[in-house]
Amino acid sequence: MRSCISPLKAMSIVSIDGPAAFIETNIIGTFRMLNAALTYWRELSEPAKSAFRFHHISTDEVFGDLPFDSGIFTEETPYAPSSPYSASKAASDHLVRAWHETYGLPVVLSNCSNNYGPFHFPEKLIPLVILNALDGKSLPIYGTGANVRDWLYVEDHARALELVVTKGKPGESYNIGGRAEQTNLSVVETICDILDKKRPRANGGRYRDLISFVSDRPGHDRRYAIDASKIERELGWTPSETFQSGLERTIQWYLDNDWWWQPIRGERYAGERLGSTTAKSAV
Ligand SMILES: Cc1cn([C@H]2C[C@H](O)[C@@H](COP(=O)(O)OP(=O)(O)O[C@H]3O[C@H](C)C(=O)[C@H](O)[C@H]3O)O2)c(=O)[nH]c1=O
């Protein structure tokens, strides 16, 4: 049995408001986790030591901005983070590698693309659009909706994480993505079209009528795209959902589970815009 520590991405919001929180959580937090793991690992028996893994789960945002028409992130792509959030994630990746090189801690890293699926907090694009649509509210698209993200169904990600922690090589990192590049506009339109079939609007209109284009997010990276061939080749992982099938499952889950999201939308977060602060007012 392998013992492991797997700190998941601790903060979900790619906000430009309050970067201090990212520094505290992603950099100082990772430093503390690494120190605690090292102390624990040093006291293990030799067999338990070699079975131990510190699995650091990071993001494709550390690689920065891709042009619309070319390029893909591999494990060798140089880091070029654009936002305070992604810079703090990049710093945490570097710390984890340094604890491996300097102290011998057996670490593995993974960098994933945008996740989606059940229980996704409704500040993120896909659940926000599903729930706003069901409420008849506007569906906000930043800029022109041309930005591209590479979507990964959460259960496919979970299977990949298990493989990385059980079969990944210490010191190595693995890119995980669903081979599902979509413009944001296409994501929102596909959600609308699925909802038109599953839950037609009471007024006879189409959900696409609710789309509204709003001001862009500052420093909004144009495109992310993951080359997942290393994890496919070395660990035998492939995504089992296409974007269409994963989205159908996700939408059905939100339709069937209002007990989960109703209290969140009613009491904690009603869908207001986050992270639109200008860079000057952020710190
Ligand atoms: C909430 C919202 C988002 N968007 C755009 C912004 C992005 O281009 C895309 C996805 O945004 P979302 O906020 O869902 O996720 P990201 O900002 O890309 O960040 C997520 O994926 C990465 C990999 C992580 O590393 C983050 O931890 C994770 O939260 O839709 C809109 O156009 N309108 C909206 O109302």
The ligand as an ORCA input file, in Angstrom:
! r2SCAN-3c Opt
* xyz 0 1
  C     -16.923     32.627    -15.003
  C     -16.774     33.021    -16.453
  C     -15.690     32.612    -17.201
  N     -15.573     32.982    -18.508
  C     -14.392     32.502    -19.281
  C     -13.035     32.723    -18.632
  C     -12.218     31.529    -19.111
  O     -11.653     31.806    -20.375
  C     -13.267     30.415    -19.280
  C     -13.316     29.445    -18.108
  O     -13.404     30.219    -16.923
  P     -13.518     29.588    -15.464
  O     -13.725     30.726    -14.528
  O     -14.547     28.509    -15.484
  O     -12.126     28.871    -15.198
  P     -10.648     29.451    -15.334
  O     -10.563     30.860    -14.960
  O     -10.146     29.122    -16.714
  O      -9.862     28.577    -14.233
  C     -10.031     27.171    -14.024
  O      -9.213     26.378    -14.804
  C      -7.808     26.607    -14.684
  C      -7.079     25.639    -15.553
  C      -7.329     26.637    -13.270
  O      -6.184     26.409    -12.977
  C      -8.266     27.158    -12.267
  O      -7.929     26.685    -10.986
  C      -9.662     26.790    -12.605
  O     -10.534     27.431    -11.735
  O     -14.529     31.085    -19.382
  C     -16.544     33.756    -19.150
  O     -16.434     34.080    -20.356
  N     -17.616     34.164    -18.406
  C     -17.777     33.835    -17.082
  O     -18.774     34.277    -16.453
*
